[in-house]
Amino acid sequence: MSPLEPYLHTPRVAYFSMEIALESAIPTYAGGLGVLAGDTVRAAADLELPLVAVSLVSRGGHFRQTFDPAGRQVEQPAPWEPREHATPLAAKVALTLEEREVWVGGWLYVLQGHLGGTQPVLLLDTDLDENHPDDRQITHRLYGDDGPYRLKQEAVLGIGGVRLLQALGFRLRQYHMNEGHSALLALELLRRHAHRPEELRPGESPYDVPMVRGLCCFTTHTPVEAGHDRFSYTVVQRVLDDFIPLAVLKQLAGEDALNMTRLALNLSEYVNGVAQRHAEVSRRMFPGYRVHAVTNGVHPHTWTAPPLRALYDRYLPGWCHEPELLVRADCCVPQAALLQAHTEAKQALIALVGARTGVTLDPAAPILGFARRMTAYKRPDLLFSDLERLKAIAGTRPFQVVLAGKAHPRDEGGKRLIEQLHRQIRRLAGSVSMAYLPDYDLDTALAMVSGSDVWLNTPLPPLEASGTSGMKAAFNGVPSLSVLDGWWVEGCIEGVTGWSVGSATEVGHEADARALYDKLEQVVLPLFYGQLGAADGWVRLMQGAIAKNASFFNSHRMMRRYATEAYST
């Protein structure tokens, strides 16, 4: 029997994403977008929602990160072999790119949910004998370097993906575009649902736009206009030729350039942002469009460390399938048991830090964790704005910092930030114990969000669309200390789930840095060391993070929203 056979009889939602984080050994993701996509598919498996995910095989992976003696990021190749993890698909389809026939095959990766459900993931591949040597490279690099190469990748994803799904015999009820990279799939659907010439009245469009809109939904993740993929129409015509008449394309995707986000907006019935504030920002960016808000969530089983899983299994059975049961954590999970589970997770992080960096951390001192893609708007340097004040705070109540994160190879500013952070580590030696874990991946992320005592997040508002690392920390009873942006606008209950940084009246880097130091010095550290009233204040905070945040900001709630709102249109 074909490995696809179990998935071909039920109508499915085709979930398209340029990157999907399947497991650490498969580097088909670069950051939060891919991790969210992986959690989406895992939640669908748990809830037995009929999905089929489509992405690129990205044989060359993203990159492995090392550091030179000065702390500069060094990118090492990270290839992987699909045959070791997936099954080759029998079907192949073709599309025309730069006037050349390009064949697209693929691999089937079956995602195994921990509750017994499975979901098919198709990884598209152009590294086929039939193809020109240049075309064999289209699906090698995750996010191509230049306009034509990236457009070819997005054509393979969107157009090739729709064609391969049809060739394999999938029955599809809807198409979900996770960010605009796959928006060309809507153009393929326009062509498929075009009216026959004899059915048209004079001057009437051959394309059934309302039908295509009814088939598509779109999740946008980027709150800044410059972050959306654009391609000049010169490049579009060179790569796609007359796939869709230029006049039609300009009407749907923008007059000056093909804007993939505008294309997806115009050809999707349901559009959503990934947090309430992000939806508001998106409505201002794209006036005239109805943008819903489905706040992101993280996969419960994946992002809960084993000691915490065992704790919830004992006191809140069923939490993995119904994470809303965690709302009882503040009354049903004993404080001593929660502290013991966290201690085990913290010891695991301390061991990891020691093994990979040689830095010895103190189990008795709090660990501040900070890990995300290293780029300017994330402001990883905010904590180090005033080294003398930082030393003074640590001199009274010691704390430690563990950092991790990659900068995009072409983000020179992000790479400079990593180098700067390493300089700060050296300058603070003897005052603040710090470590920077290299090659941030899924396993490292779990160790950090569960083993830290406080999760730090300092983006420049309103540039954080959602953010999910703090949600992962909450599943492990770790409170957030974060700027009010993205999901934290919804998740922050001051002193209950964590703390906010900054204010609406005094804004800017310096003001946020002062606010961060004040909160750390006057609230966070005194509470950790039991100097603000009740001795159980810190563990009650941990319970609050679980009960108020983990119970809501999870992928199961997110997918139930999609199933009842986006997928039912």
Secondary structure, DSSP 8 states (H G I E B T S, - for coil): --TTGGGSSS-EEEEE-S----BTTB----SHHHHHHHHHHHHHHHHT--EEEEEE--TT-S-EEEE-TT--EEEE-----GGGT-EE-S--EEEEETTEEEEEEEEEEEEE-TTS-EEEEEEEE---TTS-TTGGGTTTSSS-SSHHHHHHHHHIIIIIHHHHHHHHT--EEEEEEESGGGTHHHHHHHHHT---GGG--TT--SS-HHHHHHHEEEE----SGGGS-EE-HHHHHHHHTTSS-HHHHHHHH-SSSEEHHHHHHHT-SEEEESSHHHHHHHHHHSTTS--EE----B-TTTTS-HHHHHHHHHHSTTTTT-GGGGGGHHHHS-HHHHHHHHHHHHHHHHHHHHHHH-----TTS-EEEEES---GGG-TTGGGS-HHHHHHHHHHS--EEEEE----TT-HHHHHHHHHHHHHHHHTTTTSEEEEESS--HHHHHHHHHH-SEEEE---TT--S---HHHHHHHTT--EEEES-TTHHHH--BTTTEEEES-SSS-SHHHHHHHHHHHIIIIIHHHHTT-SS-TTHHHHHHHHIIIIIITTSBHHHHHHHIIIIITT-
